Amino acid sequence: MLVVVLLVGLLLMFRDLFAECRNLLILRHAKVRQFIYFASSKVELPSEVLVGSIFVYDSFSKHFLREGSD
């Protein structure tokens, strides 16, 4: 019985850890997008380059930011 309680406790701890990691990835994702917008405002870039760079970044990070159960 004690082993079951310890395993459930470890499972809940890892669940919280993974949820926190996902939250950090979402925060990082927002900062990268914000940096892309900032950089494009400082350098005269065509809008196609801005949209393309955000699309590439979003496609690359989509795997890490899946909407799922926490």
C-alpha positions in Angstrom: 0.0 0.0 0.0 2.8 2.4 0.9 4.5 1.7 -2.5 1.2 2.6 -4.3 1.0 5.8 -2.4 4.6 6.7 -3.2 4.1 5.9 -6.9 1.0 8.1 -7.1 2.9 10.9 -5.4 5.7 10.6 -7.8 3.3 10.6 -10.7 1.6 13.7 -9.5 5.0 15.4 -8.9 6.1 14.6 -12.5 2.8 15.8 -13.9 3.3 19.2 -12.2 6.8 19.3 -13.4 5.8 18.7 -17.0 3.0 21.3 -16.8 5.6 23.8 -15.5 7.9 23.0 -18.4 5.1 23.5 -20.9 4.3 26.9 -19.3 7.9 27.9 -19.6 7.9 26.9 -23.3 4.8 29.0 -23.9 6.4 32.0 -22.2 9.6 31.5 -24.3 7.4 31.2 -27.5 5.8 34.6 -26.7 9.1 36.2 -26.1 10.6 34.9 -29.4 7.6 36.2 -31.3 7.9 39.6 -29.6 11.6 39.7 -30.5 10.7 39.0 -34.2 8.3 41.9 -34.2 10.8 44.1 -32.4 13.6 43.2 -34.9 11.4 43.8 -37.9 10.5 47.2 -36.6 14.2 48.2 -36.3 15.2 46.8 -39.6 13.3 47.6 -42.8 12.0 44.1 -43.7 9.3 43.3 -46.2 6.2 42.0 -44.6 6.6 38.7 -46.3 9.9 38.1 -44.4 8.2 38.9 -41.1 5.2 36.6 -41.8 7.5 33.9 -43.1 9.8 34.0 -40.1 6.8 33.8 -37.7 5.3 30.9 -39.8 8.6 29.0 -39.7 9.0 29.5 -36.0 5.4 28.6 -35.2 5.7 25.4 -37.3 8.9 24.4 -35.6 7.6 25.0 -32.1 4.1 23.5 -32.7 5.4 20.2 -31.6 6.3 21.5 -28.2 3.3 23.7 -27.6 0.5 21.2 -28.3 -2.8 21.9 -26.6 -3.3 18.9 -24.4 -4.3 17.8 -21.0 -2.2 19.2 -18.2 
